[in-house]
């Protein structure tokens, strides 16, 4: 917790630390004496580094000559945030005068994970907390003029840096411009290092992590770059439940990473490509894939219709020409039930135009049949329709098809399907669109892909299901007002 107001004068006396070892061994001693595990496994106890962690750090601290860059590839769950935070503190308080430690990542929030971990480590040790001032976005050692700060993921904001240690987290997905600005900021000091750490990104052909790995393999004699990896990269033909691959890729397995944790996240609970990258550090080149495992949607079929008068959400995913338009109904609840209201498809007609009035009339008819709490739609090209319906007294909710909105909605709908927390009437049109659906994976996560133009494999009802699921659950969680929403009973 960062306290407001003026800071107390910092203790400028040297840290009481005089080990007889150097390099990674000295860093290990520092961690044992001054750093406590801030959370998770071993929380509150001294940070005792494992041999593999000392080897990672030793690739820099024990190297001669000192490397300019280091690339570390390892899966999720290996304690990398704690390791990098401790290394940053080590350079902050025991490094050269005016040391500058910067942390950057794909965004400022991600970079803040390492920074907040370091700030908590300072709070947990009196020797550190009396010598280091903690601010919202930086740590300072006033007597040395040293700083440890989190940086925005903006190339312009990173100009003018002079780091002694630069930590680039999630380097598998970080913006290339961000990485290059930090890299080119080096050289102003006699000794400085940039460490990029992370897992393979969704597109390994366009990744800084891949570039570092490829360069090291091509020029292993170049001592300005050191590389360390823990992965099962050579075993992509093995099934995801191969424990041999787990052991190759996860040095913390059986220590502070439980086998049951990995087992619990096996596909289909997570997508196979995502699991292989995040847990096995395998380079999976596909960025798109089928939305649901084969047979999963059919297993959710109850054959049930939604009774007249029930509380529902209507979802619209529309086009203008040459594509399909779908309208879906979702029963309000934490486990929504779906049925099709209508589907309009071009059937190969190049001159096809969506019958907008017919779509609007279908929504009005649905409002007379059920108690429609809202109509949800992406407003793109359908703003007029939404305005018309709203003027008629129908509650309208806009659902822009942006990555920030659709990524968590897609993830929630996928998890609900996998866990049997949705159901449907068995309409073959909805089943076809769910079967046609693919997801696109990026550094933000997975989202339903609507970007493929002029395809005959329509997914409009699947898009309706994602929106309908999100709003039906939100409505279920919202406390109902005493007055019921109006219904278009004739």
N, C-alpha and C positions, 0 to 999 in steps of 0.2 A: 504494500500500500504506500503510495507516494504522498508524503505529508506536504500540505500547502505551507507557504510562508518561507521566511529566510532559513537557510541551512546553518547548522552549527558548524563551527570551525572544524575542518578536517584534521585528524591526527596525521602529521607529516613525518612522523618517525618511520624508519624502514620497517617493513614487515618482518616479524621475528621468524626468519626462515633462512637457515644456513645449511642446506643439505650438501653432502660431499659428492653427489652425482650430478650429471648434466643431462641435457637433451630430454628425451621422453621419460627417462627415469626420474628426473627432477620434477617434471610436470606431474607424474604419478604421485610423487610425495606431496606436492602442493595440493592435489585433489584430496588425498587422504586427510591432510591436516586442516585445510581451510574450507573445503566444499562439502556441503551436505546435499544429499539427493532431495530435490524440492518436492517431488510427487511420485506416485506410482510405486513400483517395486522398491523396497528398501527405503521408503520415504523417511527423511530425518536422519538417516545414518550416513557416515562418511562415504564419499564417492570413491570406491576402490575400483580402479580400472582393470579390465580383463586384459590378458595378453594381446588379443586381437585389436583392442582399442589402442593399446600402447603402440602396436605396430602401425596403425593408421596415423597416429600423431607423430610417430617416429619417422614416417616417410618424409616429414618436413623438418622436425626438430633435430633429427639425427643425421640429416643429409649433409654432404659436403661435396660440392658447393650447395648453398642454400637455394632451394627451388623457387622459381617465380610463380609457378602455378602448380596446384595439386588437384587431381580429380579423384573423388571417392564415390564409388557406386555400391550401394547396399540397400536392402529392402526396408520397408516400413517396420516399425516396432523394434529397432535396434538401439534406441536411446541416442540417436544422433543429435537431437536438440540439446540434451544435457551435455554431451561431449563437446559440442561446438561452443556452448555457453561457457563452460569451464575453461576452454582454450582461450576464448576471448578475454575472460577475467585474468587469466595467467599473463597474457601479453599486456593487459591494461595496467596491472599493478607491479609486475616484475620486468616488463619490457623496457625499451629505451625511453629516455625523456621525450615527452610529446607524442607518445604512441597514439595511433588512431586506428581503432577497430570499427569497421563498418559491416553491417549485415543487410543484405538485399535479397530479394526473392521475386517470385512472380507477381506479388503485390505486397503492400506494406503490412497487411494483416498477417500474411505468412511469415514475413521477416520478423515480425514482432514476437513470434513464438520463441525464437532463440533469445531475443533481447529480454523478454519477460522472465524466461528461465534464469538468465544471468542475474537479473535484478532480485529475484527471489533468493538466489544463492547468496547474494550480498546480505540480504536481510537476516539470513539464518546463521551468519558468523560475525561475531563482534569485531574481530580483527579486520575484517573487510568492511563492515558497515561504518566503522569509525574513520576509515580512510577514504571511502568512496561515497560521493554524493549521488543520490538517485533522483533522476528527473523522469518526466513522463516518457521522453523519447531518447534519453541518453544517460550514461553513467560517466562521472568525472572523478579524476584524482587531481585535486587542485594543485597540490605541491609539485606534481610532475607535468601538469598541463596535458594529461592524457585523457582521451575520451573513447567511449564505446557507444555507438549510436545506431539506431535502426533507420534505414533510408527508404524514401519513396521509390517505387518501381518505375521511375521516369528518367530517361536518359538526360534530359535537361537539368533535373534536380541533382543529378550525380556528377555534373561537371565540376571540376576544381578540387576533386578529392585528392588526398595525399595519404593513403592508408598504409599502416605498417602490417595490418592483417585485414583482409577482406574476406568475408564469409558469404558465399552465394548459395542460399538454400534452394532446394528443389530445382537444381540446375538442369534437370531433364526437361523442364517445361518453361524455364525462365526466358524472358524476352532476350533475343540475341543482342539487341542494341544496348540493353542494360549491362549485359555481361561485358561487352566490348568497351563501353565507357569506363567501367571499373578497371578492366585489364590495362587500358591505355593510360590510366591515372598512375600506374606504378612507374617506378624508375626515378622518382624524386628522392628516394631514400637509398642508403647503401644496401639495406636489406628489407624486403617486403614480400609478402606472399598472398596470393588469392587462392582460396580453397573452394572449389565447387563440389557440392555434395547432393546426392539425390538418387532417384530411381528412374528407369527409362520412361520417357513420355509416350503419349499415344501415337505420335508420329516420329519414330526414331530416325527417319531420313532428314528431318529438320529439327535437330536438337543439339544444343551445346554439349551436352553430356556425350552424345555419340561422337561429336567432333573430337573431343578430348581423348576418348577411348581409341578412335581410329588413328589419331596422330601418334599416340604413344605406341601403338602396335607397328606403325610404319617407321617411326624414328625412336626406337627404344634407347638409343645412346644419348639422346638429348636430355641432359640432366636438369634443364630449366623447368621440365614438367615431370612430375611423379604421378603414378596412377596406382590405385588400389581398388579392387572390386571383390565383392562376395556375390556370386550369382550361380544360377544353373543354366547359363546362357547356351551351353552346348547340348542341352537336353530338352529342346522344345518338342521332341517327339514323345517324351515321357508324359504319362497322364498327370493331371494336376494334383492327384493325391499320392504321388510318388514321394515317400519320405526321404529317400536318398537325395532328391532335389531340394527338399526342405532344408536338409542338413548342410548341403553345399552352399545355399544362398543365405542362410540365417545363422550367423555366428552366435547370436544370443539364445538360440533354441535350446530349451531345457534348462536355461538359466533364468533370465528375467523375461523371456518370451515362452509362453506355455504352448505346447503342441495343440492343446484343445482350442486355443485361440485361432490358430491357422485352420484347424479342421472345421471349426464353426463357420468360417468364411469361404469354404469351398463352393464352387459353382454347384447348383444354380443360385445360391444365395448372393453371390457376386458374379459378374460376367467373367467368363474364362480369360479373355484378353486382359482385363483389368487385374485379375488375380495373378496372372503370370508376370505382369510388369511389376506390380506392387509388392508381391510376396516372394517371387523367384528371380526378379531382375532379368527377365527374359525379354528380348527385343521382338515384340509382336508388331508386325507391320500393318495389320488391318486396323483401320480406324472406324469402320462401320460393321455392323453385324445384325443378325436377326434379333428382334426385340425379346421374344420369349422362347424358352426351350420347347421343343416339339411336344405337342400333346398337352401342354400346361393350360392353354386357354380353354380347350374342350373340357378339361377336368373341372372347370369352374361353372359349367353349364347346369342350371337348375331347371330350365324350361319354364320358369315362372314369369308371368306378366306382372307389371306394376298396376295395382288396383286403382280405379278411378278415385280421385280426391286425395291421393297420398301426396305428401310434401316431396317435391322434386326440384331438381335443377335441369334446365334445358341447355345443352351445349351445341353451338353452331361453329362449324369450320367450313368456310365458304371460299369459292374462287369466283373469278369473273367470266373467264372463257377458257375452253380447252381442257378443263380439269373438273374434278368432282366437287360436290358440296354435300355435306352430311349434317344431319341434326339428330342428336342423341338425347335420351332422357336418363337421368341418374337419380335414384331414390336417395333422399337425405339419410345419412348415417355414417358411422365410422367404418362400416363395411358396405359401401354402396352397391346397388344392383342396377344393371344397365339394360336398356332396350333401345331399338332403333325407332326414331320418329319418321325419318325420311332420308332418301339418298337420291341425288341427281347426278348422273354420269353422262359423259359425252358420247359413249358408244362408237368411238372412231370418227365422229363427225367433226371435221376441221373447223366448220363454221358454227359450232355449238356455242350457245350463250346460256348461261344459267338463268332459269326462270325465277327471277328474284321475287316477284309477287307471289308465285306459288310457294316458295320457301317461307315467305312471311306469313302466308295463310296457314301453312302447316304449323308454324310456331303458335299462331293464334288458336288453332284447333287444339293444340297440346295444352294451352292455358285454360281452355274450357274443360278438358278431360281431367287434368291434375291440378293440384294447388302448387303453382309454379312460383317458387320463392325468388328465382332470378333466371335470366337468360345470360349465359356467358359466351363470349366470342372474342376472337382476335379482330380488332376493329379495321384492319387493313382491307380497304376496298368495300367494307360493309358498314361504314360509319353512318350512312344515310339510313339503312335498315334499322340499326340500333337506335338512332334518333327517333324514327317513326314509332318503333315499339315503345320507347320510353314515354313519348307523348301520349300514348294510349294507356298509360298507367302500369306498364310492365316494367319491373325492376331489371335493369341491365347492368352487367358487370363486364368491363373490358379486360381482356387477357392478352396483352401484347406478346407476340411470339419472340421474346428476347431471351438470350442465353441466361440472364440472371433470373428470369421467371420460369422458363420451361425446364431448365436443368434440374432443380429440386423437385418440380412437379413430375417429371419423367421418372426420377429415382423413386419417389414415393409410390407412384402407380406400379412400377416394376416390382418393388418389394411387396406391395399388397397382393399382386398376382401370384408371386412366388410363395407367399405365406398363406394363400387361400383366403384373403381378406376382402375379396370382391366376388361378385357373381354376375351372371347375365342370363338372358332369356334363351340363348342359343340361336339368335338370328344369324343366318349364314353370311349376310353382307358384313356384319360387324366382325365375324370370324375371319373373313377374307382380308379385311383391312388390317386387323391385328397381325395376321400372317404376313402381309406385305410390309409391315412396319419394320424399319431399321433404326438403329440409334447411331448417332455420331459421337465419338469420344474426343474430348479436348482436355486442356489443362483445367477447365472449369468442371468437368465431369461428363456424364452422358446425357444426351437429350434426343428426343424424337426428331428425325431428320425429315424436314419438309422441303429441302433445297433442290431435290431432283426434279427438274422441269420436263414436261412432255412425256412423262412415263405413264403407261397404262396400269401400273400397279399402284392403285390409289390407297391412301392411308388416312383419308379425312375422318372417318369414324373412329379410328384409333386416336387421332389428335383430339377429337371430341371427348373420348374416354379419359384422356390425361387431364383435360380441363375440367370435365365433369367430376372426376374423382377428387380433384383438389378443392373445388367449390362445395361439393356435397359434404365432404369431411369438415370444411370450415363452418358450414351452416350447422352441422351437427354439434360442433363444439360451442357455437355461439348460443348464448342464453336466449330462448325464445321470448318474444314480446307477447303480452297478453292478447293483443289484437292480431288475429290471423291475417296473413297476407291474402290479398283479394284473389278471386278465381273468376275466370270468364265463363261462368255457367250461363247457358242460354235459357 
